[in-house]
Amino acid sequence: MRFLKGLAVGLALAGLSSLVGCSGTASGPPSVSPAPSVRTTASSVPSASPQVKAGARAAAAQLYALYSASQFAAFWDRLAPAAKRQVSERVWVKVHEACTSAAAAESRTIKAVTVFGSAAIITEAIAGAAAEPGTAEDVFSYVNGRWSYSPGNLSIYHHGSVTADVAAAKAAGFCTGWRIF
């Protein structure tokens, strides 16, 4: 939760600074540009209107349906571009195929959608998640005209082989629970 609050503040500040044109002056502090993956313009940032929230909700519902149907290649296609650059489709699919659990098919109910700038936090309840808390939060990014899933930690996929990645996912508890990783 602390990570998500920090992410929200950072993205909101980056979005606000680009929207209002904040910059340093000779007498003030130097301007700090947001990271290229967060840089936005007024025309590319969706407002937090009901239609934008509905779009983020629909993207999340579609993603969760793909995950529960083990459609991991289609799921990878809906990753944010920054995530796709870090994890190949082949690795993503192989790790998820090797690390499926019965819990992956559990029903997800979207409880809340919070939009700020080009990011949305989707809060969902997980039916039947008795061993762990039954709620989760996922971050989606609005990039290239659509909402895409932005995994928080892609280190699971960087162990040099699919076998090692699956072992890391199992050790982190991803293969026995309902969490999307």
Backbone torsions as a table, in degrees:
resi	resn	phi	psi	omega
1	MET	NA	-40.7	179.1
2	ARG	-61.3	-39.1	177.8
3	PHE	-59.8	-45.1	-177.9
4	LEU	-65.9	-38.7	177.0
5	LYS	-63.9	-43.2	177.9
6	GLY	-63.6	-40.9	177.0
7	LEU	-62.6	-43.8	-179.6
8	ALA	-61.1	-45.6	-179.7
9	VAL	-64.3	-46.1	-179.5
10	GLY	-62.1	-45.6	179.3
11	LEU	-68.2	-38.8	178.8
12	ALA	-63.6	-44.5	178.6
13	LEU	-64.2	-41.1	178.6
14	ALA	-64.3	-42.9	178.7
15	GLY	-66.0	-42.2	179.9
16	LEU	-65.7	-42.2	-178.1
17	SER	-65.0	-34.4	179.3
18	SER	-78.6	-28.6	-179.9
19	LEU	-74.8	-39.3	-176.7
20	VAL	-97.3	0.1	174.7
21	GLY	72.3	36.7	178.5
22	CYS	-63.8	135.9	174.1
23	SER	-156.9	160.1	179.2
24	GLY	-78.5	158.8	174.5
25	THR	-120.7	175.9	-178.8
26	ALA	-60.0	-34.3	-178.4
27	SER	-92.5	-9.9	-177.6
28	GLY	-105.8	-177.5	179.9
29	PRO	-70.4	153.9	178.2
30	PRO	-65.4	149.8	179.8
31	SER	-75.4	150.6	177.2
32	VAL	-117.5	120.6	180.0
33	SER	-84.3	140.3	175.4
34	PRO	-66.8	159.8	177.6
35	ALA	-56.7	148.1	-177.4
36	PRO	-54.3	-32.8	-178.7
37	SER	-72.7	-13.4	-178.5
38	VAL	-109.0	-14.1	-176.8
39	ARG	-61.1	133.8	-177.6
40	THR	-137.1	166.4	171.9
41	THR	-126.1	163.2	-177.9
42	ALA	-57.2	-34.4	-177.8
43	SER	-77.7	-19.6	-177.6
44	SER	-98.6	-10.3	-178.4
45	VAL	-92.6	120.0	177.3
46	PRO	-72.3	145.3	174.3
47	SER	-76.6	165.8	-179.2
48	ALA	-86.1	42.7	-179.6
49	SER	-72.7	164.3	176.4
50	PRO	-57.9	-34.0	179.4
51	GLN	-67.8	-39.0	179.1
52	VAL	-68.0	-43.2	176.9
53	LYS	-61.8	-39.9	178.3
54	ALA	-64.1	-37.6	177.3
55	GLY	-64.8	-42.7	177.6
56	ALA	-64.9	-41.1	178.3
57	ARG	-61.7	-44.9	-179.3
58	ALA	-63.9	-41.1	178.5
59	ALA	-62.6	-42.6	179.1
60	ALA	-65.4	-44.5	179.7
61	ALA	-60.2	-41.7	179.0
62	GLN	-64.9	-42.3	179.6
63	LEU	-62.8	-45.1	-179.6
64	TYR	-65.0	-35.0	177.0
65	ALA	-65.7	-41.3	177.6
66	LEU	-63.6	-42.1	179.7
67	TYR	-62.9	-47.2	-178.1
68	SER	-68.8	-23.4	177.3
69	ALA	-91.4	7.1	-179.0
70	SER	56.9	34.9	176.6
71	GLN	-92.5	69.6	-169.2
72	PHE	-72.7	-28.6	176.1
73	ALA	-68.8	-43.3	177.2
74	ALA	-66.5	-35.4	176.3
75	PHE	-61.8	-47.1	-179.9
76	TRP	-58.1	-38.1	179.5
77	ASP	-60.1	-23.8	-179.0
78	ARG	-97.6	10.6	173.3
79	LEU	-74.6	153.2	173.9
80	ALA	-63.3	147.9	-178.9
81	PRO	-53.0	-38.0	179.4
82	ALA	-62.0	-38.1	178.5
83	ALA	-70.1	-40.1	178.9
84	LYS	-62.6	-32.8	178.4
85	ARG	-69.5	-23.1	-177.3
86	GLN	-95.3	-23.3	-177.4
87	VAL	-134.6	122.6	178.9
88	SER	-70.8	157.4	177.9
89	GLU	-60.8	-42.0	-178.8
90	ARG	-59.2	-47.4	-179.7
91	VAL	-65.0	-46.3	179.7
92	TRP	-54.5	-51.0	-176.7
93	VAL	-64.5	-47.7	-177.9
94	LYS	-61.6	-42.6	-179.9
95	VAL	-64.6	-45.2	-177.9
96	HIS	-70.2	-34.6	176.2
97	GLU	-64.8	-38.7	-178.8
98	ALA	-78.6	-14.0	-172.4
99	CYS	-121.8	31.6	178.5
100	THR	-82.0	154.1	176.5
101	SER	-140.1	164.8	177.5
102	ALA	-60.2	-27.4	-179.3
103	ALA	-66.2	-22.3	-178.8
104	ALA	-61.9	-26.4	-177.9
105	ALA	-86.1	-1.9	-178.8
106	GLU	-65.1	145.3	-176.5
107	SER	-72.2	138.5	177.2
108	ARG	-114.4	133.5	176.1
109	THR	-117.9	119.5	-179.2
110	ILE	-73.5	122.0	-178.0
111	LYS	-97.2	-33.6	-176.6
112	ALA	-154.2	149.0	174.4
113	VAL	-129.5	119.6	178.2
114	THR	-115.4	119.3	-178.2
115	VAL	-112.1	134.1	173.6
116	PHE	-146.3	118.6	-177.6
117	GLY	60.2	-126.6	-177.6
118	SER	-101.3	24.7	179.5
119	ALA	-131.6	152.1	175.9
120	ALA	-138.2	140.4	172.5
121	ILE	-106.9	122.7	179.2
122	ILE	-103.2	120.5	177.6
123	THR	-105.1	126.8	-178.7
124	GLU	-132.8	153.7	173.9
125	ALA	-99.5	142.5	-178.5
126	ILE	-110.9	116.8	179.4
127	ALA	-70.6	132.8	175.2
128	GLY	79.8	10.4	179.6
129	ALA	-86.3	71.1	-174.6
130	ALA	-77.2	-31.7	-176.0
131	ALA	-75.7	-22.0	-178.1
132	GLU	-133.1	166.5	176.1
133	PRO	-54.4	140.7	-174.9
134	GLY	-87.3	22.9	174.7
135	THR	-130.5	154.6	178.7
136	ALA	-145.5	158.1	175.3
137	GLU	-128.2	131.3	178.2
138	ASP	-123.9	146.7	-179.5
139	VAL	-103.1	132.9	175.2
140	PHE	-119.2	146.3	179.4
141	SER	-118.1	140.5	176.4
142	TYR	-93.1	104.8	-176.6
143	VAL	-135.0	136.3	177.5
144	ASN	53.9	38.6	174.0
145	GLY	79.9	14.1	176.8
146	ARG	-151.2	159.1	176.9
147	TRP	-84.5	131.1	-179.3
148	SER	-130.6	148.4	-179.8
149	TYR	-73.9	134.3	179.1
150	SER	-119.5	91.6	179.4
151	PRO	-59.3	143.2	-177.4
152	GLY	-75.6	-29.4	-174.8
153	ASN	-143.1	112.3	-179.5
154	LEU	-101.3	9.6	-177.6
155	SER	-64.1	-22.5	177.8
156	ILE	-56.3	-31.8	-172.8
157	TYR	-93.1	13.1	-173.1
158	HIS	-123.5	43.4	-178.8
159	HIS	-105.6	7.8	174.5
160	GLY	95.5	-19.2	176.8
161	SER	-155.7	158.4	178.4
162	VAL	-62.6	-40.0	179.4
163	THR	-58.9	-45.6	179.5
164	ALA	-68.2	-37.1	177.5
165	ASP	-64.0	-42.6	178.4
166	VAL	-64.1	-42.2	177.8
167	ALA	-60.2	-41.2	178.4
168	ALA	-66.3	-40.1	178.2
169	ALA	-63.9	-41.4	177.8
170	LYS	-64.7	-43.5	179.7
171	ALA	-62.8	-31.9	179.4
172	ALA	-83.0	-4.2	178.2
173	GLY	85.8	10.7	-178.5
174	PHE	-74.5	-25.9	-174.5
175	CYS	-86.0	-7.0	-178.5
176	THR	-114.4	-5.2	-177.1
177	GLY	-117.7	-169.6	-175.8
178	TRP	-98.5	0.8	-176.5
179	ARG	-71.8	137.4	171.7
180	ILE	-84.3	135.1	179.8
181	PHE	-127.3	NA	NA
